[in-house]
Amino acid sequence: MKLTRPLVVFDLETTGVDPQQDRVVELGLVTLHPDGTRTTASWLVNPGRRIPPGAIAVHGITDADVADAPSFEQLAPEVWAAFEGCDLSGFNAEGFDVKVLKAEFARIGRSFPAPDACVVDSFTIFRTREPRDLGAAVSFYCGRSHEGAHRAVADAEAAADVLLAQLERYPDLPREVPALHDHLHPRDPSWIDAEGKLAWQCGEAVITFGKHRDKSLKELVEREADYLRWMLAKDFPDDTKAIIEAALGGRYPVEA
């Protein structure tokens, strides 16, 4: 690359996948310098909350690993200095990592990224140069062009051919539809309901979203019962509502 200033290629490990609510537990970066050299840096970060089992299963970073680590607020000056005067890159950085850091810096009253920072996301290049549309799938899996694209029956025929070709190419994929569904929709073992609105944390059933995130059902029943009743009146999944309704009646879920 022809660099006129450093390019920071970075990645985050976090407590979850919500850029606005989840917190950083590890930050790693590689800085590519205009002279062709590169430097690396990394920090463990105490997120100030429990790391959910589902997140630990992905990155392997536990509460014990970050117990003595500084908070993001404490690290912010050092992290900011690492990005100062640099452009940014990463794989899906624009879709996730930049948003997470923007939220982290906003909590301490600082704007991120700098107004003059360019962002070049390698995932965007990947999607542009290696399209993942139906035509590309037909070419890759079936070895032919997709004739009649964007007509319903032709597209449905192509989708069926791609599915069957995928099962032939990947012998480890389940052959039964229910098993294939489960394979494609892995469930976080900490989830209590189907969509993970409720999850286990240290043996307690907690809310995983919104202003009461990480609060236990018992605490909400005792102090914020109106919020749970609001959930019952809104478009939440039936199994979530059933658990909440039972909790309001004094029947709490028990971890298996």
N, C-alpha and C positions, 0 to 999 in steps of 0.2 A: 504494500500500500504506500501511496505517496502521502505522508503525514506532515502537516504543518504544525501540529501540536499533538500532545499525547492522546491516545485512544484507550479509555478504560473499558475493558471487557469484564463484566461482572455477573455474579450469580448469587441468589439468596436462597437460604433454607428458612422456612417459616413455620408458624404454628398451624397454618391452614392455607386455603386457596382464595380467601376473600381479601383483596388488596386493601380495602378500607378498614377492616376489622382485625385481621391477623397481624402478627408481629414477627419481626426478624429474630432468628436464633443463630444464624451464621451468615456472614458476608465474606465472599471471596472475590478477589479481583486480580486481573492480569493487565498491566499497563504496557501498551506498545508505544515505544518512544520514536520520535522522528529519526533518530540515528540508528534505528534497527534493533536496539536492545529492548528487553522486556524485564519488568519487575513484578513481583507478586506480593500480595498481602491478604491476610484473612483475620477475622475476628469472630469469636463466639460472643453471643449477646444474650443476656438474661431478659426474656420477654416480659417478666413481671406477671406471668400466669402459668398455669400448668400446660405442658405440651401434650396435646391429645394423642392417644395411642395410634390413631391413623396416620398422624404426621410422623411420629417416631418410626412407624413401619416403613415410611418412605426414605427418610434421611438418617435414621439411626441416632439422632441426637436426643438425649434424655434430659429430664429435669436435673438430674445429678450432674450432668455434663456442664450445664450452664449455671449451676447454683452459685458459683463464685465469680461468674463473669460479670462485667459491667453492663449497665442498662444502655439502651440506645442513646438516651439523653447524655449519659456520661461519655459515650464514644463519639457523639456527633461532631465535635470539633475536629477530631482526627479523621473521621470518615469524610467530612466535608473537604478537608485539606487534600485528601487523596483524589477527589473528583475535581477540585478547583482548576480551572484553566484547561480542562480536558473535554473531549467529545466522548460519547458513550456507545457501547455495544453490548450484545449478549444475545442468547437464543431465547426468543420470545420476551425480550427485555421490555419492549413497548407494551406488550399485553399484560405483563405481570410485575416484573422486578422494578421498573421505573415507578409504577403506580404505588407499590409498597413503600419504597423509599420516600416518595412524595408525601405519603400519609405519615410516615415516621417523622420526617422533618417538620411537617405541618403541626404536629403535636407539640413541638418546641418552638413554634413561631418562626420557622425558617422555610423559605421557598426552595424547591428542588424540582427539576435540575436548573442550572443557571440558564438565563435567557439566551445566551449565545452558544449553548451546548447543542451540537448536532447528535442525532441518534441514528445509528445504522444497525438494524436488527437482522441478524443472520437468518432468523426464522422467516422473516418477510421475503428475503432473497430466495430461500428454499421454496416457499409457497409459489413465488412468481415463476421461478425457473423449472420447478418440478411440480406441475399442477396436480391436484388431487380430485379432479372432477371425474364424472362418469366416463367420458371419452378416454381419459388417461388410464382409468382402471381397466377398461375393455382392452386397450392396447397392451397393458402390462400383463394382465392375467390371461387374456384370451388370444393374444397375438393377432389381433385384427383391428381395423378401424371401426368406429361406431357409426354405422349408416343410419340415417333417419333420426339423428339426435334432436331432442326437444319435441318429439312426438311421443305421446304418452305410452302407447303400446311398445314402440321401439325402445324407449328408455326402460320400461319394465322388463322387456325381454333381455336387454343388456344387463340390467341389475341382477336378474336371475342367473345369467351365465357367469357373471363375476362372482357371485356367492358360491356357486358350485365349483368354479375354478379355484377359489380361495381354499375351500375345504380339501380339494385335491392337492394343492400346493403345500398346505400346512397340516400335516398328519396329526399334530398334537391338538388341533382344535376339536372340541366335542362335536359329535355327530347328531346328538339329540337336541332338539330346539330348546327345551327348558335349560339344559346344561350349557348350551351355547349362550343363551340369554344371561345366565349367571356369570359366565366367563367374561362377557362384554360389559357387564354392570357389576363389578366387584363391590361388595358391601364392606364398609369400614367396620371392623369387629367391635368398635366402641359404640356404634349406632344402636339405639333402642327402637326407633321407628324406621320405616323404609327409606325416608329421605334424609335422615340424620338431623332432624330438627331438635331431637333429644339424644343425648349420648351419655355414656358412663365416664365419670372422672373421679378416680379414687373411691369407687364404690357408690358414688352419688349420681343420681339422674339429674343432668343439667340441661339448660337451654343453650343452644349453640349459635344463636344469631341475635341481632338487634341490641337494644339498649340494656337488656338483662342477660346478655351473653355470659356464660360460665356461672350463672347463679343456679342453685339447686332448685328442684321442684318444691322441696319442703320449704325452703326459704321464701319462694314466691307465693306458695299457699298461705304462709303465715303473714307476709308483709305486702304482697302485690297480687292478691287474688283477683283484683279487677283486670289486671293484665292477662291473666290466664282466661278469664271469661271473655275478654276481647278476642283472644285467639280462637275460642270456640265459635265466635260469631263470624270469623273471617274464613277465607278460602285456604285453610290448612288441610293436609291429608287426613283422611278418616281415622287412620291408626294413631296419628299424633293426637287428634282430638279425644280419642277414646282413652288414651293414657292420661291426658290432662284432666278429663272429666272424672276419672277414677281417683286421681290425686286430690282433686277438690273434695271428693267424698272420703278422703282419708286412706285410700288404697294406693300405695306407691309401688312402682315396679321394683322387682328384686333381681339383682344381677345373677346370671346363671353361673 
